[in-house]
Amino acid sequence: MPTDVLERHEAAPDEEDRAFVTLTVARQLCGIPVLRVRDILGEYKITCIPLAPPEVAGSLNLRGRIVTAIDLRQRLRLPPAPADQPRMSVVVEQGGELYALLVDQVSEVMGLKASAFERNPPTLPPAWAQFSSGIYRLDGALLVVLDVGKLLTLSETA
């Protein structure tokens, strides 16, 4: 019985698309690889955690799981969001645990060519460069690709 073999044409690495969930933090467009995102939440009740580091906004209950909420504005050393501004959460998984990254707005999923990816330019502010793996230059905007692993590593230098 003959077996048909389907040929799989691989895209060249520089032609490959990378997909990002785009979000905004303090009017800066950012991206998180779509495969890292588990959930996107609107305004959600967050319970404060006493004695937690300043970037830990608290915790939330997501379908019975306790999720640690990280305020990206605080993590990136940016001014706090206005009190009347609703915030959204991008839920990611790291080391088997769920974390909610608090952002100002979540936009769309965007596919970008790997060949257009650039390393962090020297003009990128150090607070952003510390947590970014690189950038994409878009029409009229700069997309900062956030490194989820670095964002969730709490240390004395952060």
Contacts in CASP RR format, 6 or more apart in sequence:
PFRMAT RR
TARGET T0000
AUTHOR 0000-0000-0000
METHOD contacts of the structure
MODEL  1
MPTDVLERHEAAPDEEDRAFVTLTVARQLCGIPVLRVRDILGEYKITCIP
LAPPEVAGSLNLRGRIVTAIDLRQRLRLPPAPADQPRMSVVVEQGGELYA
LLVDQVSEVMGLKASAFERNPPTLPPAWAQFSSGIYRLDGALLVVLDVGK
LLTLSETA
11 17 0 8 1.000
13 114 0 8 1.000
14 113 0 8 1.000
14 114 0 8 1.000
14 115 0 8 1.000
15 113 0 8 1.000
15 114 0 8 1.000
15 115 0 8 1.000
16 113 0 8 1.000
16 114 0 8 1.000
17 111 0 8 1.000
17 112 0 8 1.000
17 113 0 8 1.000
17 114 0 8 1.000
18 33 0 8 1.000
18 111 0 8 1.000
18 112 0 8 1.000
18 113 0 8 1.000
18 114 0 8 1.000
18 117 0 8 1.000
19 33 0 8 1.000
19 34 0 8 1.000
19 35 0 8 1.000
19 109 0 8 1.000
19 110 0 8 1.000
19 111 0 8 1.000
19 112 0 8 1.000
20 31 0 8 1.000
20 32 0 8 1.000
20 33 0 8 1.000
20 34 0 8 1.000
20 109 0 8 1.000
20 110 0 8 1.000
20 111 0 8 1.000
20 112 0 8 1.000
20 143 0 8 1.000
20 145 0 8 1.000
21 31 0 8 1.000
21 32 0 8 1.000
21 33 0 8 1.000
21 34 0 8 1.000
21 37 0 8 1.000
21 40 0 8 1.000
21 90 0 8 1.000
21 106 0 8 1.000
21 108 0 8 1.000
21 109 0 8 1.000
22 29 0 8 1.000
22 30 0 8 1.000
22 31 0 8 1.000
22 106 0 8 1.000
22 107 0 8 1.000
22 108 0 8 1.000
22 109 0 8 1.000
22 110 0 8 1.000
22 143 0 8 1.000
23 29 0 8 1.000
23 30 0 8 1.000
23 31 0 8 1.000
23 32 0 8 1.000
23 88 0 8 1.000
23 90 0 8 1.000
23 103 0 8 1.000
23 104 0 8 1.000
23 105 0 8 1.000
23 106 0 8 1.000
23 107 0 8 1.000
24 30 0 8 1.000
24 103 0 8 1.000
24 104 0 8 1.000
24 105 0 8 1.000
24 106 0 8 1.000
24 107 0 8 1.000
25 72 0 8 1.000
25 73 0 8 1.000
25 76 0 8 1.000
25 78 0 8 1.000
25 103 0 8 1.000
25 104 0 8 1.000
26 73 0 8 1.000
26 76 0 8 1.000
26 78 0 8 1.000
26 79 0 8 1.000
26 81 0 8 1.000
26 104 0 8 1.000
27 104 0 8 1.000
28 128 0 8 1.000
28 142 0 8 1.000
28 144 0 8 1.000
29 107 0 8 1.000
29 138 0 8 1.000
29 141 0 8 1.000
29 142 0 8 1.000
29 143 0 8 1.000
29 144 0 8 1.000
30 103 0 8 1.000
30 143 0 8 1.000
30 144 0 8 1.000
30 145 0 8 1.000
30 146 0 8 1.000
31 110 0 8 1.000
31 143 0 8 1.000
31 144 0 8 1.000
31 145 0 8 1.000
31 146 0 8 1.000
32 90 0 8 1.000
32 92 0 8 1.000
32 101 0 8 1.000
32 145 0 8 1.000
32 146 0 8 1.000
32 148 0 8 1.000
33 145 0 8 1.000
33 148 0 8 1.000
34 109 0 8 1.000
36 92 0 8 1.000
36 93 0 8 1.000
36 148 0 8 1.000
37 90 0 8 1.000
37 91 0 8 1.000
37 92 0 8 1.000
38 91 0 8 1.000
38 92 0 8 1.000
38 93 0 8 1.000
38 98 0 8 1.000
39 62 0 8 1.000
39 89 0 8 1.000
39 90 0 8 1.000
39 91 0 8 1.000
40 88 0 8 1.000
40 89 0 8 1.000
40 90 0 8 1.000
40 91 0 8 1.000
40 106 0 8 1.000
41 60 0 8 1.000
41 62 0 8 1.000
41 88 0 8 1.000
41 89 0 8 1.000
41 91 0 8 1.000
41 100 0 8 1.000
42 86 0 8 1.000
42 87 0 8 1.000
42 88 0 8 1.000
42 89 0 8 1.000
43 86 0 8 1.000
43 87 0 8 1.000
43 88 0 8 1.000
44 60 0 8 1.000
44 89 0 8 1.000
44 100 0 8 1.000
45 60 0 8 1.000
46 57 0 8 1.000
46 58 0 8 1.000
46 59 0 8 1.000
46 60 0 8 1.000
46 69 0 8 1.000
46 102 0 8 1.000
47 58 0 8 1.000
47 59 0 8 1.000
47 60 0 8 1.000
48 57 0 8 1.000
48 58 0 8 1.000
49 56 0 8 1.000
49 58 0 8 1.000
49 59 0 8 1.000
49 68 0 8 1.000
52 58 0 8 1.000
53 154 0 8 1.000
53 158 0 8 1.000
54 74 0 8 1.000
55 70 0 8 1.000
55 71 0 8 1.000
55 74 0 8 1.000
55 75 0 8 1.000
55 154 0 8 1.000
55 158 0 8 1.000
56 68 0 8 1.000
56 69 0 8 1.000
56 70 0 8 1.000
56 71 0 8 1.000
56 154 0 8 1.000
57 69 0 8 1.000
57 70 0 8 1.000
57 71 0 8 1.000
57 74 0 8 1.000
57 102 0 8 1.000
58 68 0 8 1.000
58 69 0 8 1.000
59 66 0 8 1.000
59 67 0 8 1.000
59 68 0 8 1.000
59 69 0 8 1.000
60 66 0 8 1.000
60 67 0 8 1.000
60 69 0 8 1.000
60 89 0 8 1.000
60 100 0 8 1.000
61 67 0 8 1.000
62 91 0 8 1.000
62 98 0 8 1.000
62 100 0 8 1.000
65 98 0 8 1.000
67 91 0 8 1.000
67 98 0 8 1.000
67 99 0 8 1.000
67 100 0 8 1.000
68 97 0 8 1.000
68 98 0 8 1.000
68 99 0 8 1.000
68 100 0 8 1.000
69 89 0 8 1.000
69 99 0 8 1.000
69 100 0 8 1.000
69 102 0 8 1.000
70 99 0 8 1.000
70 100 0 8 1.000
70 101 0 8 1.000
70 102 0 8 1.000
70 151 0 8 1.000
70 152 0 8 1.000
71 102 0 8 1.000
72 78 0 8 1.000
72 101 0 8 1.000
72 102 0 8 1.000
72 103 0 8 1.000
72 151 0 8 1.000
73 79 0 8 1.000
73 80 0 8 1.000
73 81 0 8 1.000
73 102 0 8 1.000
73 104 0 8 1.000
74 80 0 8 1.000
75 131 0 8 1.000
75 151 0 8 1.000
75 158 0 8 1.000
76 127 0 8 1.000
76 128 0 8 1.000
76 131 0 8 1.000
77 127 0 8 1.000
78 127 0 8 1.000
81 87 0 8 1.000
81 104 0 8 1.000
85 104 0 8 1.000
87 102 0 8 1.000
87 103 0 8 1.000
87 104 0 8 1.000
88 102 0 8 1.000
88 103 0 8 1.000
88 104 0 8 1.000
88 105 0 8 1.000
88 106 0 8 1.000
89 100 0 8 1.000
89 101 0 8 1.000
89 102 0 8 1.000
89 103 0 8 1.000
90 100 0 8 1.000
90 101 0 8 1.000
90 103 0 8 1.000
90 106 0 8 1.000
91 98 0 8 1.000
91 99 0 8 1.000
91 100 0 8 1.000
91 101 0 8 1.000
92 98 0 8 1.000
92 99 0 8 1.000
92 101 0 8 1.000
92 148 0 8 1.000
92 152 0 8 1.000
93 99 0 8 1.000
94 148 0 8 1.000
94 149 0 8 1.000
94 152 0 8 1.000
99 152 0 8 1.000
101 148 0 8 1.000
101 151 0 8 1.000
110 143 0 8 1.000
112 136 0 8 1.000
112 143 0 8 1.000
116 136 0 8 1.000
116 137 0 8 1.000
117 134 0 8 1.000
117 135 0 8 1.000
117 136 0 8 1.000
117 145 0 8 1.000
118 134 0 8 1.000
118 135 0 8 1.000
118 136 0 8 1.000
118 137 0 8 1.000
119 134 0 8 1.000
119 135 0 8 1.000
120 128 0 8 1.000
120 129 0 8 1.000
120 132 0 8 1.000
120 133 0 8 1.000
120 134 0 8 1.000
120 135 0 8 1.000
121 135 0 8 1.000
124 132 0 8 1.000
124 135 0 8 1.000
124 144 0 8 1.000
128 144 0 8 1.000
130 150 0 8 1.000
131 146 0 8 1.000
131 147 0 8 1.000
131 150 0 8 1.000
131 151 0 8 1.000
132 144 0 8 1.000
132 145 0 8 1.000
132 146 0 8 1.000
132 147 0 8 1.000
133 145 0 8 1.000
133 146 0 8 1.000
133 147 0 8 1.000
134 144 0 8 1.000
134 145 0 8 1.000
135 142 0 8 1.000
135 143 0 8 1.000
135 144 0 8 1.000
135 145 0 8 1.000
136 142 0 8 1.000
136 143 0 8 1.000
136 145 0 8 1.000
137 143 0 8 1.000
END
